[in-house]
Amino acid sequence: MRVLAENSGSVFLNSNHTEERAGDSFVSIQGIAPGSRSMCEGAVKRVSKSMSLNSRPQPKRPMDAVGKRFTSKHRFSPAFLSWRPAKLCRIVQAHPLLILLSILWPLMVPLEYNLTMVAPGGEAYDAGFVVTDRLHKFLKENTSWHHLLAAANTVLVVFQILYIAWVWAVEGRFRPTLASAFMYSSRGFLGYSTQLPLPKDFLDSAVDFPVGDYSFFLFFSGHVGASVICSLDLRDVNRMRGALLMDTLNVLQMVRLLASRGHYTIDLVIGAFAGWACYYVAGLYEERMKSVILMSSNAVVPDADHSDSDHPKSDK
């Protein structure tokens, strides 16, 4: 028996032998008994039928924007349809802050829409001033305590400046310096762009930073932002006690600034966020510059001098 096979299309039979053919391929049967030949012919017909069914044109499926066929796995299925009580419990455990914000957000919307706005020319309302009202009255009546706390705050600011300069010049960490440059540059731009009025009951001090009779930007607090930068750097080098002490002094500083009416609450909150954001941006900048320097150092520079292998010396 001799069997030859290639790709298929139509079927025909011959008197001398039976051939199953499609296109350029065929199946030839020779030298077999009549009973076996009928069995082979039936098998060949079944194979040819299945191949002809597969060769029928299939209905085209819709395509997406990039030319891919949509299948059942690409069908739209909203995520919330797969939510179950157990999955919701895992979401609550993994994202407690998300749940808290989801509760606070509906409360903030009616608060904003039903707020009595401050009239033009009126005094600004500040919740921090309300909370620290008793301390403000105490400092106003006891000026010696007020000047003492102002001097202590100035010492803290000077320490921040020295610390940031030290870690760059001595310990070789440039990130706090870069973060401070980012923060004070943005503070100058924003503070000049929107100049808030000085609080009505502002308590001035000759020993408060900046020492002397100088003007300053209210938005945002550079005192708080620099404290956050120092705290984050202390955490990066695993000086956790120093970071905790810096955070504690920063909170006391914020209370003193509110009590003396040296800053609004929004100045302090945005100052803390600005310190964190500028420290993060400074880290991204450092990583970017490291990769650029590494790429430039790995670049192949052609050598002007030719090696001895390029110009072998001739034998004398």
Salt bridges, closest charged atoms under 4 A:
GLU19 OE2 - HIS17 NE2 2.55
ASP133 OD2 - LYS137 NZ 3.42
ASP133 OD1 - ARG261 NH2 3.90
GLU171 OE1 - ARG173 NH1 2.38
GLU171 OE2 - ARG239 NH2 3.14
ASP208 OD2 - ARG256 NH2 3.26
ASP233 OD2 - ARG173 NH2 2.74
ASP236 OD2 - ARG175 NH1 3.70
ASP247 OD2 - ARG235 NH2 2.79
ASP267 OD2 - HIS263 ND1 3.40
